[in-house]
Structures are given as C-alpha cells and as structure tokens.
Amino acid sequence: MLREHYIPVRVADLIGFLCAESGPLHNQVLTAEEQAAFRRFASTVASHVHTIYQTEIRQLKDAYAAFDPDADPKPLDPPTGEKRAAALDRLFDTFIHLMGRANYRRVTRDEMEQITRGASAWGVDMDVTWDAFEKVEVFYRGRGYGKRTKRGLVRFWRKYAIELPTFARVAVIFKQRAHKRLGDDADTKSVFLKLFKDMPQIDIEMLLPGGRIRMLKLDRLKLGGSLTSSAAYVVWKLSTFPLLSLLGGFATSTLFALWTPIALIGGYGYKTWYSFQSSRQTYTHQLTQSLYYQNLDNNSGVMFRLLDEAEEQEIREALLAYFYLWRYGGDEGWTTEQLDFYIEQDLKNRLPAHVNFEIIDALTKLIRGGLVRKHNHRYRAVPIHEAQAKLNAIWDGYARNGPPHLLPGE
C-alpha cells in the first residue's frame, strides 16, 4: 500500500489518544497532572499555528481577489497588463506551495494523460483540449478503491458492482483562454478552483471544462466497417446485374436481394452509434452527480479549506514528534530513525493508517521553537513546563513583531 504524509485523525482525537498512551509495555500511563500539562501544551501549539495561518489567509485573499469570479466586493484597483500577468504567476506559485503543505501531489500533464488513457468505467473516452487553458494544475491526495454500479451488457436490467481505483481528494486550478470548445460566454479573466472527493482516477479529466466525448476506437471501426461494407456491397451487387436490368428497372426480388443485407449491416452500425449516444448520456449523468455530490468546494472556499487542512497537519506533526520524545526519548534522546519508526507504527496500530511521517520537517520546527534539542544526531525534548514557557515567550513576541510568514516570496 502506498504510504502518504497525510495523517487521517482530527487534532482533538489525536490529543485524546496521546493522553491515553501507556507505552509499548503499557506501564507508562500519564498522571492526571501530566495529562493536564500536555493538553495545555497542545492547545498552545494549536493557537500558535492557527495565528500563523490566519495571516496566510489574509495574504491569499488579497492575492486571489483580482481573479476570484465570486468576489464581492470586487477590488477597486485590480492589476492590469504586465502586473496582472505577474500576479497570476504568483497566485499559481502560491497555490502549488499550499497544495504541498496540505500533502497533495501535483499531477503533470503526461501523468494525467497516462492515468486517463482509454475509456472510463462508463464506456466514455474524453478528449481534453489543453489549448483551452492559459494555466491549469491538477492535484490529488490519497489513493484507494471505490465501488460503482453498472448495468450489464447482456442483462441490461440487472446492475452489478465494479471496483475502481480512486483519489480521495482532487483539486484543480485553471484559467481559461478563448477557445471554440468553451463557447463565446466563457470567463477568460478569472481563475477557477475546484475540490472534489472520491473521484475515479480515470475520470478526473471530466473535471476540466471544454472536454468532448470521443467515440472509442473499436466503435469507430465498427461504424466505419458498417458504412464501408454497405457501400462495397452495393457496388458489387450492381456490377453483377445485367445491363438491361439496370436500364429497365429493378424487379421486386432484385430490390429485396439488394437492400436486405444493407439493412442488416446498417442496423449493426446504428446499434454502434446508439451505444455511443447512450454512453454520452451516462457520462452526462455521472458528471452531474460528481458536481453535486462529490464537489467539496469552489474558488476561495477551496483555499480556506486547504489552509485548514495544512494547519491541522502541522499541528499533528508537531504534537506527535514532541510527545514521543518527551515520553520515551529520555535524557539520551532518539535518532530520527527511532522516532520515525515508533510514530508510524503507533499510527498504524491505532488508526489504522499507513503514514509516511515527515520527521525532518516536524523536528526542524520544534528545534526552531526551542522545544527540542539536537546533540550528536539524537533529539531530546525539553521538559513540558519549560516547553510551555518557551511557547508563551514566542506568543509575546507575536504582539511585537507579528507571526512569521509561510508563503513563498513573503
């Protein structure tokens, strides 16, 4: 199973099970005083991270305001010309950075074309026109499997379940340019953000506008074969008739002999065409359901949701790294390998979840705050009361200097 950095547990639940932690031998239960101290420490850590991210929300709102299709009120002095182009580049760079902090993976165009190659589970092959976008980025987080129901090809009145590889979350950000696929009313000035859940991997191309359903190669061969066969049969049949029959007209038997095979072949071609139209209707229905049931957020709401996810993830990483060093690292401390292994195994046993814990990132932030010390490649947590005092001092510094920036270029 593919391990990911994302830790699928709420911060409140994480604090609860850490306070109930009793160690590998179940003989190191926290006292009531230690539990209270850790809960106070965890609350302060959460407040610190939240304050930092509130600053980022304001900065992101300002960066997105000129491109937000839902902005109300609109900016009084939006950038134009080269300034607007530069602002657009910064917005996309910021969003890419944000997606990384929220533990999303960027999908390149080549990867997307490879993932979506061929027909979907609904018998639909989509054609995405990349020329319709000035800029476009696609991200995902979490891989799994989902079930969908589909009607049988023979017993069409019966439904059966199929298992599809899915992405737990899919985010897209794009800016359109004028293109015939989009129509004359397409908004080419705004930047659109979309967030979806539980999307079949092969269907993520349907989340982009301007897509067109292509007939499958096999169906095109069937339809082309029907037309070619019909035309070839007519030519061959006419070549076998006597010239006088052609000049004097066709008898009924002759017409029947000529058109019956054509009707059969044409009927087969019609069946192929009808199947394609049915697949198109299925796609339209599935797209409607995806937009209604699987769409989590749009535009500025996507940014706020992703910032919230990134904030929660940072809190979880800091609490996990500090807690296990504080409880079990002792005076000698632990190496990164020891700490990383213990955290990942404990999460696997408790949740269960196969997490690839970002140990270096978590330790770097704890060392920067003075909550963890490094000596000879080993890490040791400062006592919790000392850690609380350091956090209080950092909090006082926010009032004088403001919280640090996290976004690139700030």
Secondary structure, 3 states (H helix, E strand, C coil): CCCECCCCCCHHHHHHHHHCCCCCCCCCCCCHHHHHHHHHHHHHHHHHHHHHHHHHHHHHHHHHHHHCCCCCCCCCCCCCHHHHHHHHHHHHHHHHHHHHHCCCEEECHHHHHHHCCCCCCCCCEEECCHHHEEEEEEEEEEEEEEEEEEECCCCCCCEEEEEEEEEEEEEEEEEECCCCCCCCCCCCCCCEEEEEEEEEHHHHHHHCCCCEEECCHHHHHHHHHHHHHHHHHHHHHHHHCCHHHHHHCCCHHHHHHHHHHHHHHHHHHHHHHHHHHHHHHHHHHHHHHHHHHHEEEECHHHHHHHHHHHHHHHHHHHHHHHHHHHHHHCCCCECHHHHHHHHHHHHHHHCCCCECCCHHHHHHHHHHCCCEEEECCEEEECCHHHHHHHHHHHHHHHHHHCCCCCCCCC
